[in-house]
Protein backbone atom coordinates (compact mmCIF):
# COMPACT_ATOMS: atom_id res chain seq x y z
CA UNK A 1 0.00 0.00 0.00
CA UNK A 2 1.35 3.41 -0.92
CA UNK A 3 1.45 6.08 1.80
CA UNK A 4 0.55 9.62 0.85
CA UNK A 5 1.13 12.90 2.69
CA UNK A 6 -0.34 16.15 1.41
CA UNK A 7 0.93 19.63 2.17
CA UNK A 8 0.56 23.18 0.98
CA UNK A 9 -2.95 24.05 2.05
CA UNK A 10 -3.89 27.25 3.80
CA UNK A 11 -6.02 30.37 3.84
CA UNK A 12 -5.88 32.46 0.69
CA UNK A 13 -7.93 35.16 -0.99
CA UNK A 14 -9.94 34.80 -4.16
CA UNK A 15 -7.69 35.23 -7.18
CA UNK A 16 -4.60 33.95 -5.38
CA UNK A 17 -2.52 30.94 -6.35
CA UNK A 18 -1.53 27.93 -4.29
CA UNK A 19 0.45 24.76 -4.92
CA UNK A 20 -0.38 21.54 -3.16
CA UNK A 21 2.13 18.72 -2.88
CA UNK A 22 1.66 15.04 -2.18
CA UNK A 23 4.64 12.92 -1.22
CA UNK A 24 4.36 9.17 -1.75
CA UNK A 25 6.26 6.33 -0.14
CA UNK A 26 6.07 2.59 0.23
CA UNK A 27 5.67 1.49 -3.39
CA UNK A 28 7.05 2.26 -6.82
CA UNK A 29 5.54 5.67 -7.51
CA UNK A 30 5.58 5.31 -11.29
CA UNK A 31 3.28 2.29 -11.03
CA UNK A 32 0.43 4.58 -10.00
CA UNK A 33 -1.95 6.98 -11.62
CA UNK A 34 -2.16 9.89 -9.20
CA UNK A 35 -5.13 12.14 -8.56
CA UNK A 36 -6.48 14.94 -6.45
CA UNK A 37 -9.95 14.93 -4.97
CA UNK A 38 -11.66 17.48 -2.76
CA UNK A 39 -14.47 17.54 -0.26
CA UNK A 40 -16.25 20.75 0.57
CA UNK A 41 -18.26 21.10 3.80
CA UNK A 42 -21.48 19.12 3.54
CA UNK A 43 -20.56 17.79 0.10
CA UNK A 44 -19.41 14.47 -1.26
CA UNK A 45 -15.80 13.97 -2.22
CA UNK A 46 -15.29 14.89 -5.86
CA UNK A 47 -12.62 14.30 -8.47
CA UNK A 48 -10.43 17.29 -9.33
CA UNK A 49 -7.59 16.06 -11.54
CA UNK A 50 -5.51 13.02 -12.39
CA UNK A 51 -2.21 12.32 -14.12
CA UNK A 52 -0.89 9.18 -15.76
CA UNK A 53 2.15 7.30 -14.58
CA UNK A 54 4.45 9.00 -17.10
CA UNK A 55 3.00 12.47 -16.62
CA UNK A 56 1.67 12.66 -20.17
CA UNK A 57 -2.02 12.12 -19.57
CA UNK A 58 -3.96 14.60 -17.47
CA UNK A 59 -7.65 14.89 -16.77
CA UNK A 60 -9.57 17.66 -15.01
CA UNK A 61 -13.04 18.30 -13.78
CA UNK A 62 -14.67 21.03 -15.84
CA UNK A 63 -14.76 23.63 -13.06
CA UNK A 64 -10.96 23.77 -12.75
CA UNK A 65 -9.91 23.48 -16.39
CA UNK A 66 -7.63 26.35 -17.34
CA UNK A 67 -6.96 27.26 -13.70
CA UNK A 68 -5.46 24.12 -12.13
CA UNK A 69 -2.53 22.06 -13.35
CA UNK A 70 -1.52 18.62 -12.09
CA UNK A 71 2.08 17.52 -12.50
CA UNK A 72 4.31 14.81 -11.06
CA UNK A 73 7.98 14.24 -10.43
CA UNK A 74 8.65 10.51 -10.39
CA UNK A 75 12.22 11.08 -9.22
CA UNK A 76 10.86 12.79 -6.09
CA UNK A 77 7.79 10.54 -5.67
CA UNK A 78 5.66 13.65 -5.57
CA UNK A 79 2.55 14.92 -7.32
CA UNK A 80 1.56 18.56 -7.37
CA UNK A 81 -1.58 20.57 -7.93
CA UNK A 82 -0.97 24.15 -9.02
CA UNK A 83 -4.11 26.15 -8.38
CA UNK A 84 -4.46 29.59 -9.95
CA UNK A 85 -7.23 32.17 -9.79
CA UNK A 86 -8.73 30.52 -6.77
CA UNK A 87 -12.42 30.98 -6.08
CA UNK A 88 -14.36 30.70 -2.80
CA UNK A 89 -16.07 27.55 -4.13
CA UNK A 90 -12.64 25.96 -4.04
CA UNK A 91 -12.76 25.86 -0.25
CA UNK A 92 -12.40 22.20 0.65
CA UNK A 93 -10.16 19.53 2.05
CA UNK A 94 -7.97 18.33 -0.80
CA UNK A 95 -6.93 14.69 -0.89
CA UNK A 96 -4.25 12.95 -2.85
CA UNK A 97 -5.02 9.46 -4.15
CA UNK A 98 -3.13 6.67 -5.91
CA UNK A 99 -4.50 4.11 -8.36
CA UNK A 100 -2.37 1.20 -9.48
CA UNK A 101 -2.12 1.24 -13.27
CA UNK A 102 -3.63 -2.26 -13.30
CA UNK A 103 -6.62 -1.22 -11.21
CA UNK A 104 -9.78 0.78 -11.75
CA UNK A 105 -10.03 2.05 -8.19
CA UNK A 106 -7.93 4.26 -5.98
CA UNK A 107 -6.17 2.24 -3.32
CA UNK A 108 -4.31 4.84 -1.32
CA UNK A 109 -5.46 8.11 0.18
CA UNK A 110 -3.73 10.88 2.07
CA UNK A 111 -5.06 12.56 5.18
CA UNK A 112 -6.03 15.72 3.31
CA UNK A 113 -4.99 19.36 3.43
CA UNK A 114 -7.41 22.20 4.05
CA UNK A 115 -7.70 25.00 1.51
CA UNK A 116 -9.85 27.98 2.43
CA UNK A 117 -10.51 30.69 -0.12
CA UNK A 118 -11.93 33.95 1.20
CA UNK A 119 -13.84 36.36 -1.01
VEXPA-405884 format. One record per residue: x, y, z of N, C-alpha, C in turn; residue in three letters; residue number from 1. Coordinates in steps of 0.05 Angstrom, whole numbers, padded with zeros to 5 digits. Layout:
BEGIN
pt n.px->X n.py->Y n.pz->Z ca.px->X ca.py->Y ca.pz->Z c.px->X c.py->Y c.pz->Z rest->ALA nr->NUM .
...
This chain:
BEGIN
pt n.px->00017 n.py->-00024 n.pz->00000 ca.px->00000 ca.py->00000 ca.pz->00000 c.px->00018 c.py->00025 c.pz->00000 rest->UNK nr->1 .
pt n.px->00012 n.py->00043 n.pz->-00017 ca.px->00027 ca.py->00068 ca.pz->-00018 c.px->00017 c.py->00087 c.pz->00003 rest->UNK nr->2 .
pt n.px->00036 n.py->00101 n.pz->00016 ca.px->00029 ca.py->00122 ca.pz->00036 c.px->00032 c.py->00149 c.pz->00023 rest->UNK nr->3 .
pt n.px->00012 n.py->00166 n.pz->00029 ca.px->00011 ca.py->00192 ca.pz->00017 c.px->00009 c.py->00214 c.pz->00038 rest->UNK nr->4 .
pt n.px->00024 n.py->00236 n.pz->00035 ca.px->00023 ca.py->00258 ca.pz->00054 c.px->00020 c.py->00284 c.pz->00038 rest->UNK nr->5 .
pt n.px->-00002 n.py->00298 n.pz->00042 ca.px->-00007 ca.py->00323 ca.pz->00028 c.px->00004 c.py->00346 c.pz->00044 rest->UNK nr->6 .
pt n.px->00010 n.py->00368 n.pz->00030 ca.px->00019 ca.py->00393 ca.pz->00043 c.px->00013 c.py->00416 c.pz->00025 rest->UNK nr->7 .
pt n.px->00014 n.py->00440 n.pz->00036 ca.px->00011 ca.py->00464 ca.pz->00020 c.px->-00015 c.py->00478 c.pz->00022 rest->UNK nr->8 .
pt n.px->-00034 n.py->00467 n.pz->00037 ca.px->-00059 ca.py->00481 ca.pz->00041 c.px->-00056 c.py->00506 c.pz->00058 rest->UNK nr->9 .
pt n.px->-00078 n.py->00521 n.pz->00059 ca.px->-00078 ca.py->00545 ca.pz->00076 c.px->-00101 c.py->00563 c.pz->00070 rest->UNK nr->10 .
pt n.px->-00100 n.py->00587 n.pz->00081 ca.px->-00120 ca.py->00607 ca.pz->00077 c.px->-00110 c.py->00627 c.pz->00056 rest->UNK nr->11 .
pt n.px->-00125 n.py->00631 n.pz->00035 ca.px->-00118 ca.py->00649 ca.pz->00014 c.px->-00142 c.py->00666 c.pz->00006 rest->UNK nr->12 .
pt n.px->-00137 n.py->00686 n.pz->-00010 ca.px->-00159 ca.py->00703 ca.pz->-00020 c.px->-00166 c.py->00695 c.pz->-00048 rest->UNK nr->13 .
pt n.px->-00190 n.py->00701 n.pz->-00056 ca.px->-00199 ca.py->00696 ca.pz->-00083 c.px->-00180 c.py->00709 c.pz->-00103 rest->UNK nr->14 .
pt n.px->-00173 n.py->00694 n.pz->-00124 ca.px->-00154 ca.py->00705 ca.pz->-00144 c.px->-00125 c.py->00697 c.pz->-00139 rest->UNK nr->15 .
pt n.px->-00119 n.py->00687 n.pz->-00114 ca.px->-00092 ca.py->00679 ca.pz->-00108 c.px->-00085 c.py->00652 c.pz->-00120 rest->UNK nr->16 .
pt n.px->-00060 n.py->00645 n.pz->-00118 ca.px->-00050 ca.py->00619 ca.pz->-00127 c.px->-00040 c.py->00603 c.pz->-00103 rest->UNK nr->17 .
pt n.px->-00040 n.py->00576 n.pz->-00107 ca.px->-00031 ca.py->00559 ca.pz->-00086 c.px->-00021 c.py->00533 c.pz->-00099 rest->UNK nr->18 .
pt n.px->00000 n.py->00521 n.pz->-00088 ca.px->00009 ca.py->00495 ca.pz->-00098 c.px->00008 c.py->00474 c.pz->-00076 rest->UNK nr->19 .
pt n.px->-00006 n.py->00454 n.pz->-00082 ca.px->-00008 ca.py->00431 ca.pz->-00063 c.px->00013 c.py->00410 c.pz->-00072 rest->UNK nr->20 .
pt n.px->00024 n.py->00396 n.pz->-00052 ca.px->00043 ca.py->00374 ca.pz->-00058 c.px->00033 c.py->00349 c.pz->-00044 rest->UNK nr->21 .
pt n.px->00040 n.py->00327 n.pz->-00056 ca.px->00033 ca.py->00301 ca.pz->-00044 c.px->00058 c.py->00283 c.pz->-00047 rest->UNK nr->22 .
pt n.px->00069 n.py->00276 n.pz->-00025 ca.px->00093 ca.py->00258 ca.pz->-00024 c.px->00084 c.py->00229 c.pz->-00020 rest->UNK nr->23 .
pt n.px->00094 n.py->00212 n.pz->-00037 ca.px->00087 ca.py->00183 ca.pz->-00035 c.px->00111 c.py->00167 c.pz->-00026 rest->UNK nr->24 .
pt n.px->00105 n.py->00145 n.pz->-00012 ca.px->00125 ca.py->00127 ca.pz->-00003 c.px->00113 c.py->00099 c.pz->-00001 rest->UNK nr->25 .
pt n.px->00130 n.py->00079 n.pz->00000 ca.px->00121 ca.py->00052 ca.pz->00005 c.px->00119 c.py->00034 c.pz->-00020 rest->UNK nr->26 .
pt n.px->00116 n.py->00046 n.pz->-00043 ca.px->00113 ca.py->00030 ca.pz->-00068 c.px->00127 c.py->00045 c.pz->-00090 rest->UNK nr->27 .
pt n.px->00129 n.py->00032 n.pz->-00113 ca.px->00141 ca.py->00045 ca.pz->-00136 c.px->00121 c.py->00066 c.pz->-00147 rest->UNK nr->28 .
pt n.px->00129 n.py->00091 n.pz->-00144 ca.px->00111 ca.py->00113 ca.pz->-00150 c.px->00101 c.py->00113 c.pz->-00179 rest->UNK nr->29 .
pt n.px->00119 n.py->00105 n.pz->-00197 ca.px->00112 ca.py->00106 ca.pz->-00226 c.px->00092 c.py->00084 c.pz->-00234 rest->UNK nr->30 .
pt n.px->00086 n.py->00066 n.pz->-00215 ca.px->00066 ca.py->00046 ca.pz->-00221 c.px->00037 c.py->00055 c.pz->-00215 rest->UNK nr->31 .
pt n.px->00034 n.py->00081 n.pz->-00208 ca.px->00009 ca.py->00092 ca.pz->-00200 c.px->00000 c.py->00115 c.pz->-00217 rest->UNK nr->32 .
pt n.px->-00026 n.py->00115 n.pz->-00224 ca.px->-00039 ca.py->00140 ca.pz->-00232 c.px->-00045 c.py->00155 c.pz->-00207 rest->UNK nr->33 .
pt n.px->-00039 n.py->00181 n.pz->-00207 ca.px->-00043 ca.py->00198 ca.pz->-00184 c.px->-00066 c.py->00218 c.pz->-00189 rest->UNK nr->34 .
pt n.px->-00080 n.py->00225 n.pz->-00168 ca.px->-00103 ca.py->00243 ca.pz->-00171 c.px->-00106 c.py->00260 c.pz->-00147 rest->UNK nr->35 .
pt n.px->-00121 n.py->00282 n.pz->-00151 ca.px->-00130 ca.py->00299 ca.pz->-00129 c.px->-00160 c.py->00299 c.pz->-00129 rest->UNK nr->36 .
pt n.px->-00171 n.py->00296 n.pz->-00105 ca.px->-00199 ca.py->00299 ca.pz->-00099 c.px->-00203 c.py->00321 c.pz->-00079 rest->UNK nr->37 .
pt n.px->-00227 n.py->00330 n.pz->-00076 ca.px->-00233 ca.py->00350 ca.pz->-00055 c.px->-00261 c.py->00345 c.pz->-00044 rest->UNK nr->38 .
pt n.px->-00264 n.py->00353 n.pz->-00019 ca.px->-00289 ca.py->00351 ca.pz->-00005 c.px->-00296 c.py->00377 c.pz->00009 rest->UNK nr->39 .
pt n.px->-00316 n.py->00390 n.pz->-00001 ca.px->-00325 ca.py->00415 ca.pz->00011 c.px->-00344 c.py->00408 c.pz->00035 rest->UNK nr->40 .
pt n.px->-00347 n.py->00427 n.pz->00053 ca.px->-00365 ca.py->00422 ca.pz->00076 c.px->-00393 c.py->00414 c.pz->00067 rest->UNK nr->41 .
pt n.px->-00403 n.py->00392 n.pz->00077 ca.px->-00430 ca.py->00382 ca.pz->00071 c.px->-00433 c.py->00370 c.pz->00043 rest->UNK nr->42 .
pt n.px->-00410 n.py->00366 n.pz->00029 ca.px->-00411 ca.py->00356 ca.pz->00002 c.px->-00397 c.py->00329 c.pz->00001 rest->UNK nr->43 .
pt n.px->-00403 n.py->00314 n.pz->-00020 ca.px->-00388 ca.py->00289 ca.pz->-00025 c.px->-00360 c.py->00295 c.pz->-00036 rest->UNK nr->44 .
pt n.px->-00343 n.py->00276 n.pz->-00033 ca.px->-00316 ca.py->00279 ca.pz->-00044 c.px->-00318 c.py->00279 c.pz->-00075 rest->UNK nr->45 .
pt n.px->-00304 n.py->00297 n.pz->-00088 ca.px->-00306 ca.py->00298 ca.pz->-00117 c.px->-00278 c.py->00298 c.pz->-00130 rest->UNK nr->46 .
pt n.px->-00277 n.py->00287 n.pz->-00154 ca.px->-00252 ca.py->00286 ca.pz->-00169 c.px->-00245 c.py->00314 c.pz->-00178 rest->UNK nr->47 .
pt n.px->-00219 n.py->00320 n.pz->-00177 ca.px->-00209 ca.py->00346 ca.pz->-00187 c.px->-00191 c.py->00342 c.pz->-00211 rest->UNK nr->48 .
pt n.px->-00171 n.py->00325 n.pz->-00209 ca.px->-00152 ca.py->00321 ca.pz->-00231 c.px->-00137 c.py->00295 c.pz->-00227 rest->UNK nr->49 .
pt n.px->-00127 n.py->00284 n.pz->-00249 ca.px->-00110 ca.py->00260 ca.pz->-00248 c.px->-00088 c.py->00263 c.pz->-00268 rest->UNK nr->50 .
pt n.px->-00067 n.py->00246 n.pz->-00264 ca.px->-00044 ca.py->00246 ca.pz->-00282 c.px->-00034 c.py->00218 c.pz->-00285 rest->UNK nr->51 .
pt n.px->-00028 n.py->00210 n.pz->-00310 ca.px->-00018 ca.py->00184 ca.pz->-00315 c.px->00010 c.py->00179 c.pz->-00304 rest->UNK nr->52 .
pt n.px->00018 n.py->00153 n.pz->-00304 ca.px->00043 ca.py->00146 ca.pz->-00292 c.px->00067 c.py->00160 c.pz->-00303 rest->UNK nr->53 .
pt n.px->00066 n.py->00167 n.pz->-00329 ca.px->00089 ca.py->00180 ca.pz->-00342 c.px->00087 c.py->00210 c.pz->-00342 rest->UNK nr->54 .
pt n.px->00064 n.py->00221 n.pz->-00333 ca.px->00060 ca.py->00249 ca.pz->-00332 c.px->00049 c.py->00261 c.pz->-00358 rest->UNK nr->55 .
pt n.px->00042 n.py->00244 n.pz->-00377 ca.px->00033 ca.py->00253 ca.pz->-00403 c.px->00003 c.py->00253 c.pz->-00407 rest->UNK nr->56 .
pt n.px->-00011 n.py->00244 n.pz->-00388 ca.px->-00040 ca.py->00242 ca.pz->-00391 c.px->-00054 c.py->00255 c.pz->-00367 rest->UNK nr->57 .
pt n.px->-00066 n.py->00278 n.pz->-00371 ca.px->-00079 ca.py->00292 ca.pz->-00349 c.px->-00109 c.py->00294 c.pz->-00355 rest->UNK nr->58 .
pt n.px->-00124 n.py->00295 n.pz->-00334 ca.px->-00153 ca.py->00298 ca.pz->-00335 c.px->-00162 c.py->00316 c.pz->-00313 rest->UNK nr->59 .
pt n.px->-00182 n.py->00333 n.pz->-00320 ca.px->-00191 ca.py->00353 ca.pz->-00300 c.px->-00222 c.py->00354 c.pz->-00300 rest->UNK nr->60 .
pt n.px->-00233 n.py->00360 n.pz->-00276 ca.px->-00261 ca.py->00366 ca.pz->-00276 c.px->-00265 c.py->00393 c.pz->-00289 rest->UNK nr->61 .
pt n.px->-00289 n.py->00397 n.pz->-00300 ca.px->-00293 ca.py->00421 ca.pz->-00317 c.px->-00289 c.py->00447 c.pz->-00301 rest->UNK nr->62 .
pt n.px->-00296 n.py->00448 n.pz->-00276 ca.px->-00295 ca.py->00473 ca.pz->-00261 c.px->-00267 c.py->00483 c.pz->-00256 rest->UNK nr->63 .
pt n.px->-00247 n.py->00467 n.pz->-00260 ca.px->-00219 ca.py->00475 ca.pz->-00255 c.px->-00203 c.py->00477 c.pz->-00280 rest->UNK nr->64 .
pt n.px->-00213 n.py->00469 n.pz->-00303 ca.px->-00198 ca.py->00470 ca.pz->-00328 c.px->-00189 c.py->00498 c.pz->-00334 rest->UNK nr->65 .
pt n.px->-00164 n.py->00501 n.pz->-00341 ca.px->-00153 ca.py->00527 ca.pz->-00347 c.px->-00142 c.py->00542 c.pz->-00322 rest->UNK nr->66 .
pt n.px->-00149 n.py->00532 n.pz->-00298 ca.px->-00139 ca.py->00545 ca.pz->-00274 c.px->-00121 c.py->00527 c.pz->-00257 rest->UNK nr->67 .
pt n.px->-00125 n.py->00501 n.pz->-00258 ca.px->-00109 ca.py->00482 ca.pz->-00243 c.px->-00092 c.py->00466 c.pz->-00262 rest->UNK nr->68 .
pt n.px->-00069 n.py->00458 n.pz->-00252 ca.px->-00051 ca.py->00441 ca.pz->-00267 c.px->-00039 c.py->00420 c.pz->-00249 rest->UNK nr->69 .
pt n.px->-00042 n.py->00395 n.pz->-00257 ca.px->-00030 ca.py->00372 ca.pz->-00242 c.px->-00005 c.py->00363 c.pz->-00256 rest->UNK nr->70 .
pt n.px->00016 n.py->00360 n.pz->-00240 ca.px->00042 ca.py->00350 ca.pz->-00250 c.px->00053 c.py->00330 c.pz->-00230 rest->UNK nr->71 .
pt n.px->00073 n.py->00316 n.pz->-00239 ca.px->00086 ca.py->00296 ca.pz->-00221 c.px->00116 c.py->00295 c.pz->-00227 rest->UNK nr->72 .
pt n.px->00131 n.py->00288 n.pz->-00206 ca.px->00160 ca.py->00285 ca.pz->-00209 c.px->00166 c.py->00257 c.pz->-00198 rest->UNK nr->73 .
pt n.px->00169 n.py->00238 n.pz->-00216 ca.px->00173 ca.py->00210 ca.pz->-00208 c.px->00199 c.py->00206 c.pz->-00193 rest->UNK nr->74 .
pt n.px->00219 n.py->00224 n.pz->-00198 ca.px->00244 ca.py->00222 ca.pz->-00184 c.px->00241 c.py->00230 c.pz->-00155 rest->UNK nr->75 .
pt n.px->00222 n.py->00246 n.pz->-00149 ca.px->00217 ca.py->00256 ca.pz->-00122 c.px->00193 c.py->00242 c.pz->-00109 rest->UNK nr->76 .
pt n.px->00180 n.py->00224 n.pz->-00124 ca.px->00156 ca.py->00211 ca.pz->-00113 c.px->00135 c.py->00231 c.pz->-00104 rest->UNK nr->77 .
pt n.px->00131 n.py->00251 n.pz->-00120 ca.px->00113 ca.py->00273 ca.pz->-00111 c.px->00095 c.py->00281 c.pz->-00134 rest->UNK nr->78 .
pt n.px->00070 n.py->00287 n.pz->-00127 ca.px->00051 ca.py->00298 ca.pz->-00146 c.px->00042 c.py->00326 c.pz->-00136 rest->UNK nr->79 .
pt n.px->00038 n.py->00344 n.pz->-00155 ca.px->00031 ca.py->00371 ca.pz->-00147 c.px->00004 c.py->00379 c.pz->-00160 rest->UNK nr->80 .
pt n.px->-00008 n.py->00399 n.pz->-00147 ca.px->-00032 ca.py->00411 ca.pz->-00159 c.px->-00028 c.py->00442 c.pz->-00157 rest->UNK nr->81 .
pt n.px->-00022 n.py->00454 n.pz->-00179 ca.px->-00019 ca.py->00483 ca.pz->-00180 c.px->-00047 c.py->00494 c.pz->-00185 rest->UNK nr->82 .
pt n.px->-00055 n.py->00512 n.pz->-00167 ca.px->-00082 ca.py->00523 ca.pz->-00168 c.px->-00080 c.py->00553 c.pz->-00171 rest->UNK nr->83 .
pt n.px->-00090 n.py->00563 n.pz->-00193 ca.px->-00089 ca.py->00592 ca.pz->-00199 c.px->-00117 c.py->00603 c.pz->-00199 rest->UNK nr->84 .
pt n.px->-00119 n.py->00629 n.pz->-00195 ca.px->-00145 ca.py->00643 ca.pz->-00196 c.px->-00165 c.py->00629 c.pz->-00178 rest->UNK nr->85 .
pt n.px->-00157 n.py->00625 n.pz->-00154 ca.px->-00175 ca.py->00610 ca.pz->-00135 c.px->-00201 c.py->00625 c.pz->-00130 rest->UNK nr->86 .
pt n.px->-00222 n.py->00609 n.pz->-00126 ca.px->-00248 ca.py->00620 ca.pz->-00122 c.px->-00259 c.py->00609 c.pz->-00095 rest->UNK nr->87 .
pt n.px->-00277 n.py->00623 n.pz->-00082 ca.px->-00287 ca.py->00614 ca.pz->-00056 c.px->-00299 c.py->00586 c.pz->-00057 rest->UNK nr->88 .
pt n.px->-00310 n.py->00578 n.pz->-00081 ca.px->-00321 ca.py->00551 ca.pz->-00083 c.px->-00300 c.py->00530 c.pz->-00083 rest->UNK nr->89 .
pt n.px->-00275 n.py->00538 n.pz->-00083 ca.px->-00253 ca.py->00519 ca.pz->-00081 c.px->-00245 c.py->00512 c.pz->-00052 rest->UNK nr->90 .
pt n.px->-00260 n.py->00524 n.pz->-00033 ca.px->-00255 ca.py->00517 ca.pz->-00005 c.px->-00263 c.py->00488 c.pz->00000 rest->UNK nr->91 .
pt n.px->-00243 n.py->00473 n.pz->00009 ca.px->-00248 ca.py->00444 ca.pz->00013 c.px->-00223 c.py->00431 c.pz->00026 rest->UNK nr->92 .
pt n.px->-00226 n.py->00407 n.pz->00034 ca.px->-00203 ca.py->00391 ca.pz->00041 c.px->-00195 c.py->00376 c.pz->00015 rest->UNK nr->93 .
pt n.px->-00170 n.py->00379 n.pz->00008 ca.px->-00159 ca.py->00367 ca.pz->-00016 c.px->-00144 c.py->00341 c.pz->-00009 rest->UNK nr->94 .
pt n.px->-00151 n.py->00320 n.pz->-00023 ca.px->-00139 ca.py->00294 ca.pz->-00018 c.px->-00123 c.py->00284 c.pz->-00042 rest->UNK nr->95 .
pt n.px->-00101 n.py->00272 n.pz->-00037 ca.px->-00085 ca.py->00259 ca.pz->-00057 c.px->-00093 c.py->00229 c.pz->-00057 rest->UNK nr->96 .
pt n.px->-00093 n.py->00217 n.pz->-00081 ca.px->-00100 ca.py->00189 ca.pz->-00083 c.px->-00083 c.py->00175 c.pz->-00104 rest->UNK nr->97 .
pt n.px->-00079 n.py->00149 n.pz->-00100 ca.px->-00063 ca.py->00133 ca.pz->-00118 c.px->-00078 c.py->00110 c.pz->-00129 rest->UNK nr->98 .
pt n.px->-00077 n.py->00105 n.pz->-00155 ca.px->-00090 ca.py->00082 ca.pz->-00167 c.px->-00069 c.py->00066 c.pz->-00182 rest->UNK nr->99 .
pt n.px->-00066 n.py->00041 n.pz->-00175 ca.px->-00047 ca.py->00024 ca.pz->-00190 c.px->-00055 c.py->00023 c.pz->-00219 rest->UNK nr->100 .
pt n.px->-00036 n.py->00024 n.pz->-00237 ca.px->-00042 ca.py->00025 ca.pz->-00265 c.px->-00057 c.py->00000 c.pz->-00275 rest->UNK nr->101 .
pt n.px->-00058 n.py->-00021 n.pz->-00259 ca.px->-00073 ca.py->-00045 ca.pz->-00266 c.px->-00100 c.py->-00046 c.pz->-00253 rest->UNK nr->102 .
pt n.px->-00107 n.py->-00025 n.pz->-00239 ca.px->-00132 ca.py->-00024 ca.pz->-00224 c.px->-00151 c.py->-00002 c.pz->-00234 rest->UNK nr->103 .
pt n.px->-00176 n.py->-00005 n.pz->-00228 ca.px->-00196 ca.py->00016 ca.pz->-00235 c.px->-00203 c.py->00032 c.pz->-00211 rest->UNK nr->104 .
pt n.px->-00193 n.py->00026 n.pz->-00188 ca.px->-00201 ca.py->00041 ca.pz->-00164 c.px->-00176 c.py->00051 c.pz->-00149 rest->UNK nr->105 .
pt n.px->-00180 n.py->00073 n.pz->-00135 ca.px->-00159 ca.py->00085 ca.pz->-00120 c.px->-00155 c.py->00070 c.pz->-00094 rest->UNK nr->106 .
pt n.px->-00130 n.py->00062 n.pz->-00089 ca.px->-00123 ca.py->00045 ca.pz->-00066 c.px->-00111 c.py->00060 c.pz->-00043 rest->UNK nr->107 .
pt n.px->-00099 n.py->00082 n.pz->-00048 ca.px->-00086 ca.py->00097 ca.pz->-00026 c.px->-00096 c.py->00125 c.pz->-00025 rest->UNK nr->108 .
pt n.px->-00100 n.py->00135 n.pz->-00001 ca.px->-00109 ca.py->00162 ca.pz->00004 c.px->-00092 c.py->00176 c.pz->00025 rest->UNK nr->109 .
pt n.px->-00088 n.py->00202 n.pz->00021 ca.px->-00075 ca.py->00218 ca.pz->00041 c.px->-00095 c.py->00227 c.pz->00062 rest->UNK nr->110 .
pt n.px->-00084 n.py->00242 n.pz->00082 ca.px->-00101 ca.py->00251 ca.pz->00104 c.px->-00116 c.py->00277 c.pz->00097 rest->UNK nr->111 .
pt n.px->-00107 n.py->00290 n.pz->00075 ca.px->-00121 ca.py->00314 ca.pz->00066 c.px->-00107 c.py->00340 c.pz->00076 rest->UNK nr->112 .
pt n.px->-00110 n.py->00361 n.pz->00061 ca.px->-00100 ca.py->00387 ca.pz->00069 c.px->-00122 c.py->00408 c.pz->00063 rest->UNK nr->113 .
pt n.px->-00126 n.py->00425 n.pz->00083 ca.px->-00148 ca.py->00444 ca.pz->00081 c.px->-00140 c.py->00468 c.pz->00064 rest->UNK nr->114 .
pt n.px->-00157 n.py->00475 n.pz->00046 ca.px->-00154 ca.py->00500 ca.pz->00030 c.px->-00179 c.py->00517 c.pz->00035 rest->UNK nr->115 .
pt n.px->-00175 n.py->00541 n.pz->00044 ca.px->-00197 ca.py->00560 ca.pz->00049 c.px->-00193 c.py->00584 c.pz->00032 rest->UNK nr->116 .
pt n.px->-00212 n.py->00591 n.pz->00015 ca.px->-00210 ca.py->00614 ca.pz->-00002 c.px->-00230 c.py->00635 c.pz->00007 rest->UNK nr->117 .
pt n.px->-00221 n.py->00657 n.pz->00015 ca.px->-00239 ca.py->00679 ca.pz->00024 c.px->-00245 c.py->00698 c.pz->00001 rest->UNK nr->118 .
pt n.px->-00268 n.py->00709 n.pz->00002 ca.px->-00277 ca.py->00727 ca.pz->-00020 c.px->-00269 c.py->00756 c.pz->-00014 rest->UNK nr->119 .
